[in-house]
Amino acid sequence: METIVFGNFTVLEILIAAGVIIGFFYLWRALKKGLKKKNGPHTQGKICFGCGWEGQVSTHAERCPKCNKPLGDQKAKEYR
């Protein structure tokens, strides 16, 4: 473990640095997952089969923000 691999860095120092980097990646993924916006009472997750968009839309309008196609049962009344 005291073998010098690159410059003045030993095998042990490189393994520690790699472990810290991998730990940061796992921490980053956990934080992103924990801070991800949850569906509220007026939003729901949908997938548009017309254009492939995926995200959250209102439960009242339910239209794709990318291609404006309906995404299921629309609860809002149509204005005439």
N, C-alpha and C positions, 0 to 999 in steps of 0.2 A: 504494500500500500504506500510505501515511501518512494516508489519509482516516479521519477520526473517524466511527465508525458509531453507537456507543452510549455515552453518557457520555464517558469519557476513553479508551475502547478503540478501537484502530485495526484495520483490516482484517487486518493481519499478526498481531496479538495474538489475534484471534478465530480465524484459521486455525490458529495454533499450538495454541490451547486445544482446538479441534475435533479436531486430529490426536492430541493426548494422550488425549482421551476415547475416540476410536476405538481407539487403541493399547491402552488399559486393557481395553476390551471384548474384543479379540482375546486379550490375555493371560489374562483371566478364563476365556474359553472353553477355552483351551489347558490351563490349570491344572485346570479341572473335568474335562476329558477325561483328563488324565494321572493324576488322583487317583481316578478312577472305580474302584470295586471290581470286580476281575476275578473270573471264575469260578474257584473253588477246586476241589480234587479231589472234594469232596462236595457241590458246588452246581452248578446249571446254570440258564441263562436260559430262561424259558418264557413263553408267552402263553396266557391262559385265553380260550377262545373262547366260554365261557358268559357271563362278565361283562366281559371286556375287560381284566382285570388283566394287567400285564406286570412281570416282575421275576425274582428268583432264588429257586429252591426247592431243597430237599434232593434228592439223587439217590435217596434211600431212600424218602421219603414221597411226593413229587411230588403234592401237593394244593394247590389254589388257596387262599391265605390269606384271600381275600375271600368266596368262595362255597363252598369246601370240595369242589369237584368234582375228580376225578382228572385229572392232566395228562399222562398217558402211562403207560409201563411202570413199575409200582411194584416196586422191587427188595426192599423190606422184606417179610418174611413176615407174613401176617395172623395176629394173635394170637387164639386161641380158647380 
